[in-house]
Amino acid sequence: MAQRPSRSLKHEYELFVEREIENYKESVPRSVLLSIGDDAVRALAEQQQFALTELLLVDEVDKIIFKRLRLPAYATWRKRRIRLLEELRRPEHWGLRADDIVVRAAQAVGASSRVLVAGTQVETPALYLAANGCEVTALADHAAVQRVLDAAEEVGLGERVHASATALDSWTPDHTLTAVIYSPAAFTGLGAAERARVIQVLQSATADGGVHLVQTIARGKRAPVSLDELQRRYRGWHVTVEEGAPDSFLARKLN
């Protein structure tokens, strides 16, 4: 998948530095911060500034903390970040195969895509897609939402992953989607009419050429949504069913 020319690495670096400095300020006693403030005042006095303003003082305090934390310069951080991003883009990093249906769905829509991931098993596809340049919205239960947000923040993908403990039938798209990935569990408790409405909303919000991937479809009448029902709902789309235990369903919206 080609990488989008998204937010610059320079901007990411600035956010990284800001986050590290703020975390430090929150972790130390007030007396430590006052001591750093005194050091900043002395340093500014030696520089013969025309006027000691609050903005200058804050900036000098941040410079002192930057040195204390031994944060890397931009060039060093950039090299590390590029290596990490290259690793995160690999399907194998997330336990996916190169021919996994999630990987193929991602390749089909490309980077710069807006993707919805809902139901169970949201963490892996959400992080893989975000690492490859997609803007991802994840809908899941509270525990899963926290896991995916924490994991995204840990690897520097927090700005590309948005998560909410919102049920699929209560969520309204506010932008055009390029891909939708969900598990049948997202339809748990919904009747046939409500399932049809939700699918129709998602279909309408999907751009031409976009894809819908339904993972882990169990056969049987007790499944929240069956393979037969999906095939009916996606008439007019190009549908591929991968049989296995369980099955997967991939549909592409035709132009």
N, C-alpha and C positions, 0 to 999 in steps of 0.2 A: 504494500500500500504506500503510495507516495505521501510524503509528509507535507502538511500544509505550512505555509509561511505565516504562522500564527503570531501570537504575542512574542516579542523579542526576548532572547536570552538575557539581554541587559536588564529588561524590566523584571524578569524572573529573579535575577540576581539581587536587584534592589529590594524586592519583596522578601527574599531570603534574609538579607541583612537586617531589614526592618523587623522581621519576625524574631530573629535571634536576639536582637537588642532588647525588644519589648519583653521577651521571655525572661531575659536576665533581670531587667528592672523589677519584674513581678516576683522574682525568686529570692531577692536579697532584702535585708532589713532596710528601713528608712535611713538609718544612720550611715549605711554604706553609700546610699545615693547622695546624701548630704555631703559626705566626704568627697565623692566624685565631683559634685557641684563646686566645692571649694577648689579642687584641682583645676576645674574648667575656668573658674574666675581668674586664677593665677596665670593660667596659660594665655588667656585672652589679654590680660594686662601686659604680659611680656610682648604681645604682638602689636601693642600700641593701636588698638582699634579706636576709631573715632568715637564710637558710642557703644556701650555694653547693652545690648538688647536681649530680651528673653529668647528670641529666635536664635541669636548667635550662641547664647549659653546652652540651649538645648542641643544645638548642632555640635558644640564642643564636647558636651557630655557623651553624645553618641559616638564621637570619634574616640574618646577615652575607652568606652566600653568595647568598641570594635577591636582596639588593640589588646585589651585585657582578655577577650575571648579568642584572640588569635584567629579571627575569621579570615578566610582566604581572599586574596585579591581576585578581581573579576576574571583575569586570564586563567588563573588556576581553577577557580570554580567552574568556569565555562568548559574546560577540558573534562573535568569530572562529570559535569552535567550531560555533556554530549555522549560520553561513554555509557552513563546510566540510561539515557533515553534510548540508545541503540539496543541495550539489553531489554528494556521494558517493551520495546516493539516486537520482540520475538515471541511468537505464540508459546514456545516451550517454557518461557519464563513463568507463564501463568498456568502451566500444566495442560496446555492445549497442543494438539497435533497441527502440523502445517496444513493438513487437509480437513481439519475440524470444520463442521458446518458454520460455527460462529466466525471462524477465520475467513471462510469463503464468503459469508454474508458481508463481512466488513470490507473485503476486497471488492465486492460487487458495488458498493456505494462509495468507497474511497474516503479520503480524509476530508476535513472541513464539513463533515456531515453532522446533522442533529439527530441523535438517537435516543429512543425511549427503551429502557429495560425494566421489566416489571415481573413480579411474582417471586418465586424462589430462585436461588442460584444467580443473583444479580451481580455479585461482587466481581467474579472473574470476567464476564463479558464487559461490564462497565469499565473496569480498569484497563483491559486490553484495548478497547476502543478508544478510551481517552489517551492512552499512550501513543496511539496511532493518529492522533489529531482530531478526534471527534469530540463534539460537545454532548455530554451524556446526562440524561435525567434518569434516575433510578427510583422506582416505586417499590417499597417493600415494607416489612414490619419494622418496628422501632429498633430492634436489635440488629437487623441486617443493615438498616440505614446507617446506624452508628459505625458498624464494621466497615462499610464501603467508604464512608467519609474519612475515618481514621486512616484506612489503608491508602486512600488517595492523597491525603495530606502528607503521609510519611514519605511518599515517593515524588512529591512535588507536582501532583496532578489535581490538587484541590480546586483550582479555578476552572477545570474542565468537567468536574463531576458534581452534579447537583442531585441531592437525594431527599426524599420525603416519605414519611409514613402515611401515604395517601392511597386509598383503594383505587384500583384502575377505573371503576365505574364512577368515581367522584372526581377524577382528574380531567381537566379540559386543556387540550393543546393550545398554547398561545403563539406557536410558530409552526412552520412547515417542517415535517419530519422526513428524514431520508431513510431511516430504518426503525423498525419496532421489533424488539426481541422480548418474548414473554413465555412463561410457562403456564400450563393449564391451571395451576394453583391460583393464578391471578383472577380466575373466574369463580372461585369457590363461593358458594352461597348465592350465586346469581341464577335466575331462571333463564329459560331460552330467549325470551323477549329482551331481557336486559343484556344478555350476552350479545345478541344481534345488534343492539343499539351501540354497545361499547365498540364492537368490531367495526361497525359502520363509521363511527366517529374517528377511529384511528385510521381507517382507510381514507376517509376524506382529507385528513390532515397530512397524508403521505404524498410526497411529490411523485410525479410520473417517473418510472424507473426505480423507485424506492422498493425496499423489500420488507417483508414481515417474516420473522422466524419464530416458530412455536417449538420449544424444546420439550423433550421428555414427555411425549404423549403416550399415556398408558392405554392399552386397549381395554374395552369393557364399558358397560353401561354406567358404572359408578364414577367414571372419570369426569372432572368438572367440565371438560369440553372434549368431544370425541373427534377422531380423524374425519369421520363422515360429515359431521357438522361443519368442520373447518372447510372441507372441500366444497360444501354448499355455499358457505359465506364468501368464499373467494372465487366464485365463478367470474370469469372475465379477467382474472389474473393468471400469470404463468406459474403453475404450481409444480413443485417437486417434493415428493415424499421419500424420505430415506428410512427404509425399514430396519428395524433392530429391536432391541429390548431395552428401552422403549423406542418409539419412532420419533422422527423429527419432520417438521413441515416447513417448507420454504416457499413463499409466494412473492413474485415480482409484479408490481403494478405496471401495466402496459400503458404506453403513450396514447 
